[in-house]
Amino acid sequence: MKTITSIFYNHYNSLMEISEPSVLTEEIKNITKNSIIKDTDKRKIAYQLEPLKDNLSKLQKYLTNSMLTYQGLGVK
């Protein structure tokens, strides 16, 4: 059985080291753009990022929740 992981899994540590919200937002967009996920999922991520783009802690929470969701541990 294939294990499904978040598209951010391999980038998580480096993303969490970014301290500028605008830079973090762009990196998330780049990872999403270059991933093999469905276009509908890419649009969903872009939509979810929009209200968070200026808030570092909310962006980090979004990334962490994205990671945990694939393990059945996501929080709201």
N, C-alpha and C positions, 0 to 999 in steps of 0.2 A: 504494500500500500504506500502510495506517495504521500509525503508529508507536505502540506501547504504552509508556506510562511508568508509573512508580510513582505511587500516589495521593499520595505525600509529595513528589513532584517540585517542585511550585510552592511548597511550604511548608518545604523542607529548610533553607534558610539561617536563617529565623526560628526554626525548631525547634532548630537547633543552638546558638542563642544563649541558650536557656533553661538556667538553671543549677540549678534545683530539680527533682529526679526526679519528685516528685508532680505538679508543674505540667506537665512534659513528658509524663508518662503521660496526663494529662487531655487535653492538646492532641492527642495521637495518637489517643485515643479519639474526640474530637470530629470530627477529620478523617475517621476511619474511618466513624463513624456517618453523616456527611453525604455520603459518597461514593456513587457509583453501582455499586460492586462488588457481587458476589453476597453474600448473607447468609452463606453457608458461609465465604467468605473473611473476612468481618467477624468471625465467630466464631473463625476460625483466628488472626487478628491478636490478638484479645482474649486467647486462650489463650496465645499466645507472649509477650505483654506481662506477664502475671501474675507470673512469677518474676523479671522484670527491674525491676519498678515502683519499687524502692528504690535502684537502682544507676544513676547517671547515665551512667557510661562504657559500661555494657552497653546502655542505651537508645540512646545515640548510635551504638554499633556496630550495633545492630539497624536503625536508620534508614539508616545508610550502606550496610549490606548489602542492605536493601530497594531502595535506589536502584540499586546495582550489579548486582543480580540480573537486572533487566530489560535490562541491557546484556550479560548473559552473563559478568559479572565478579564475582559474589558470592563471599564467603569465609565459612568456618565459624568 
